[in-house]
Amino acid sequence: MTDPETDKADRSEIVELLDAKPRRTWGESVRAFLSPKVMALLFLGFSAGVPLYLVFSTLSVWLREAGIERTTIGFFSWAALAYGFKFIWSPLIDRLPVPLLANMLGRRRAWLLLAQAGVILSLCFMALTDPVQHLTAMALGAVALAFCSATQDIVIDAYRIESADEDLQGLMSATYIAGYRLGMLVAGAGALELAGLWDVIEGYDYSAWRGTYFAMAGVMIAGVLTTLVVDEPPYRKPNGLGLKTGQDYARFIALFALVAAVFAGAFALFPDVSHGLAEALGQSTAEFAAGALRLGGAL
């Protein structure tokens, strides 16, 4: 059993620590929320939240309306693995500057602008692709969109940490999440509402979805303008691996490419066991399980 006097002393120490921590008044909190650094995260969060549903639910509705089988639609969810495995290429983004663009904007904003441009181009590519006729091209567009979106998330996280002191990190995280949720709302309910509004024929109307994805590419301009307006945070050299010369950068890129190639090769060469599992699990479940085994084997 614990000593009551010890517990009382511990509680008193915690209260003293809380009292010693400076607290903002309501007015100071409002002014902090309206500061440019905090408001920038609202728009960057919006830019990060828009692509998410355009890879997941909104795209699934489009494919289902186009008559694509549910099993095939399920495989499209594999494109979202980019969000879970973005740690693989985050060191590359953290250490390598974007040629030319980094000199004009800085390291973080250069990568951020490049990722946002990739999101916009991917959305335009998907808008120009009818899944009924070019399903493979649509899958490649979804993979590119998820990759660019995950890259944008990496850079925004780094920008948020480096652009302000600790006392603003909580407010910046809150505004980022608010913007993220707003972006998801626009790309989810907003995109479906637009598709329904522009659907003027019976059955599947490709033109409605084309216009919807072009519109979603258009709303990404909010993030691009924010990237161009905000200040570049002070560069903090990463600890550990030092990259000073062109040969250092070349070796780092070669190592990254080698790891990626080994992963892709292992995934491609891993035996397909779906036929052996089909009788016990059914064809659809067996294909999904076989894909998961291939991914686990490659990792």
N, C-alpha and C positions, 0 to 999 in steps of 0.2 A: 504493500500500500504506500501511496505517496504521502509525503509530509504536507499537511495543510499550509504550514507557514511557507514552505518552499513554493507551493503553487501560487500563493498570494504574492510572493516576491516576484515570481515569473510574470504574473499578470501585471503587476505594477511596472515592471521593466518594459513590457510591450506597450502599455499606455504611454509611458514617457517617450518611447521611440516614435509613436504615432503623433504625439503632441509636438515633438521636435521637428517633424517633417513639415515644411512650409505648405500651406493650403491656399488655394485661390479663392477669391470672392466670386460671386456670381458674375459680376461685371468683367473680371479678369478672365473667367472661363469663356464667356461669350467672345471677348476680344481674341482670345487664343484660338477659338474655333474659326473665327473669321480671318485669321492670319493667312497670307498667301501660301505658305508652306503646307498648312493643314488643308486648305481648300483645294490645293492642287491634287492631293490624294483622293478627293472626292471624284474628280474627273478621271484620274488615272484608274481608280477602282471601277468606274463605269466602263472604261475602255477594256479592262480585264474581264469584267463580267459578261460583256456582250457575246464573245465567241463561245462560251461554255454550252449554252443550250442549242446553239447552232450546230454543235457536234453531236449533242445528245438528243433531247426530246423533240425539238423542232424539226431536226433532220429526220428523225424516225417517223414523224407524222407525214412529212413530205414523201418519204419512201413508201410508206404504207398506202398513201393515196395514189401513188404511181403504180400500185399493184405488185410491189416487190415482196417476196416471201418473208415471213417473220424470221425464219432461220437466217436468211441473208442479212436482214436488218440487225439481228443480234450480233453478227460478225462486225458490223460497223462500229459497235461499241469498243472494239479493240483499238480504234484510233485514239481513244481517250487515254490509252496507256501512257501517252506522252506526259500527261499531268503527274502520273505517279513515278515516272522515271526521269523527270527533269533534272534530278541531282546528278545524272550521268554527264550532261554537258554544261552544267552550271559552272564548274571550274574553268572551262574554256571561255565562257563569257566573262567570268570574273577577272581573267588574266590577259586576255587578248583584246586589243583595241580594234575598232572597225577602221580599216584603212581610209584615209582622207576625211571621212565623216567625223572621226574622233577629234581631229585637229580643229574642226569648225564648231562642234557642239560639246565635246568632252566625251569621256568613255561611256558614262551611264546613259546620257541622252542619245548618243549615237546608236547604241544597242537598242534602246527603247524605240527610237524612230524606225530602225530597221525591222524590228519585230512587228510594230504596228503596220508598216507597209506590207509585210508578209501576210498579216491577217487580212488586210483589205484586198490584196491580190488573190488570196485563197478564196475569199467570199465571192469575188467577182468571177473567178474560175468556176466555182460551184454554181453560181447563178447562170452561167453560160452552158452548163452541162445538164442535159436531160437524163436522169437515171434510167429511164426506160430504154434509151438507146446506148448510153455510155455509162454503165454501172461501174466499171473498173475505174474510169476517169473520175467519177464522183467519189469513190473510195480514196483515191490518191489525193483529191482535193480536201477531203475530211482529215486525212493524216497530216497534210501540210498545215491546215488550219489549227489542228490541235498542237502541232509542234511549235508554230509561231506564237500561239496563245500561251503555251507553257513557258516559252522563252520570255515573253512579255512579263509574265508573273515573276520570273527570276529577277529581271532587271528592276521591276517596281519595288520588290522587297529590298534589294540592295540600295536603291535610291532612297527609300523611306528611312532606312537605318542610318545612312550617311548624311542626309540633308538636315537633320535637326538633332538637338540634344535630347537627353533622356526624358526631360519633363514634358516634351511634346509628343513622344512616341505613342502614348496611350490615345491621345486625341487623333493623331494621324492614322492609327490603326482603326479607330472607330469610324472616321470619315471614309477610309478606304473600303471598309466592309459595307457601309451604307451605299457608297457608289457601286460596289460590286453587286449588291442585291438589286439596285435599280437597273443596272445593265442586264442582269438575268431576267428581270421583269419585262424589259423592252424586247429582249431576244426571245422570250417565251410567249407570254400572252400578247405582247405587241406584234410580234411577227405573225402569229397565228391569226390575229385580228386583221392584219394587212392582207394576208393570203386569202382570207374569207371575203374581204371587201373587194379584192381584185378578181375573184373567181367568178367569171361571167358565163361559163358554159357548164353543161351537165357533165358530171364525172371529173376526171383528172384534167386540170388546167395548168400546163407547165408554165405559161406566161405569168400566172399569178405568183408562183414560187420564184420565178426568175426576178420579178420586180421586188419581191420581199427581200431576197438575199442582196440585191443591189442596194436596197434601202438600209439594210443592216451594215453594209460596207460604208454607206454614207454617214451613219451615226458614229462610226469610228473616228471621224474627223475631230470629234471633241477631244479624244486622247492625243491625236497628232498636234493639235493647236496647243494643248497643255504642255506637251513635250518641248515645243518650240519656244514657249513663253517662260517656263520655269528656269531657275538658275541651276547650273551644274554643281553638284555637291563636291566638297574637297575630296580629292582622290586619296584613298588609303591603300597603300601597297599591301597586297595579301601576304600573310605569313607563310613560311615554308618555301615552296618552290620559287626560285628567283629567275626571272626571264629578262635578260639584259640585252642580248644580241639577237640578230635575225636567226642565227643557228639555234639558239635556245627556243625561240618560238616555233621554228620548223620541227625540231625534235618533239616538242610538246604536241603539236598538231598531228605529227606522224604517230605518236603513241596513242592519241585519242582515236585516230582513224583505224589503227590496228585493233584496238579493243572493240570498236564498233564492228569491224569486219569479222572478227572472231565470233562475236555474238550473232551476227546475221548468218554466218556460215553454219554455226552450230544449230541455229533455228531451222535453216533450210535442209540440213542433212539429217536432222533427227527423224527417226522412222515414224511413219504414219500408222498409228494403232487404232484408228477409228473403225476399221473393218472388224477387228477382233472384239471391239466393245459394242458394236451395233446390235447384236442379238440380245445382250443383257440390258443395255441402256436405251435402245432406240437410236435411230440414225442421227437426229438433231443433237441429242444429249451426247452421243458418242463423238460427234465432230467437235463439239465444244470442249469435252474432256480431253480429246486428243490434242487440240490446240493449246490447252492449258498445260498439258504435259510437255509439249514441245517448248513452250515458253520457259517452264521451270528447268528443263534440261539445258536450254541455251544459257540461262543465267548461272 
